[in-house]
Amino acid sequence: MDLSVRDLLGLLQWCDSFFPAGGYAHSFGLEEAVRDGTVRDGDELFRWIRAKLVYSVVPGEGVLLCRAYEAAVREDLDAVCRWDEEGLAMRLPKEHHDGGRAIGRRWIQMAADLYPSRWTNRSLEALTHGRLRGDPAVAFALAGGAAGRSLTPTRIGYFYGVASGQVSAGLRLLPIGQGEGQRILHRLWGVLEETDLLKAAMEAAPFSFQPALEIRAMRHETAEMRLFQS
């Protein structure tokens, strides 16, 4: 997976928490898991994020990203829109749906801004008219294709963003320090290096099964006090 300096810098830019996509405002169910005592320390945070990656992100969003990337490099807008619709349909809790869509829309807008072309302009027009709605995995795939990055760094960049976003939320919710947060991230890379897991997921239809996360995300909608939007 060799990257040019320009491609590496571009990938780092898109994965940086400084990038204006709004992911820092979302915990996607983690806040409620901390509130009800399911996640209380660094080890439990690691297990929470690992389960999210193994049972939702890799087999669900990861597969959608791959399929959408293949369609995007062909500039097949119909196929991209189909994967976009399927991805949003899989985001059952309202806050997951709305939060993910807000992030995805911003990624599509920034792709058109940073990589102007006929293809990104068509994608932005589809977004404006509601044909493309902004599933985040599909949007990240579209941006990666528009930037000329290959599939593997695009996919790993997306996984990194999910994992680092969850750790960042955990640092604000739990009595753990920055050093422990980095150790959790380092442990999570082992999950993404499980080639059998990745290979099996990429050969299957996208699916997600993490009811514990979805239930807590739904409870979060009616919580009286909230630090995060989701």
Buried (B, 14 or more C-beta within 10 A) or exposed (E): EEBEEEBEEBBEEBBEEEBEBBBBBBBBBBBBBBBEEBBEEBEBBBEBBBBBBBBBBBBBBBBBBBBBBBBBBEBEBEBBBBBBBBBBEBBBBEBBBBBBBBBBBBBBBBBBEBBEEEBBEBBBEBBEEEBBBBBBBBBBBBBBBBBEBBBEBBBBBBBBBBBBBBBBBBBEBBEBEEEBBEBBBEBBEEBBEBEEBBEEBBEEEBEBEBEBBBBBBBBBEEEEEBEBBB
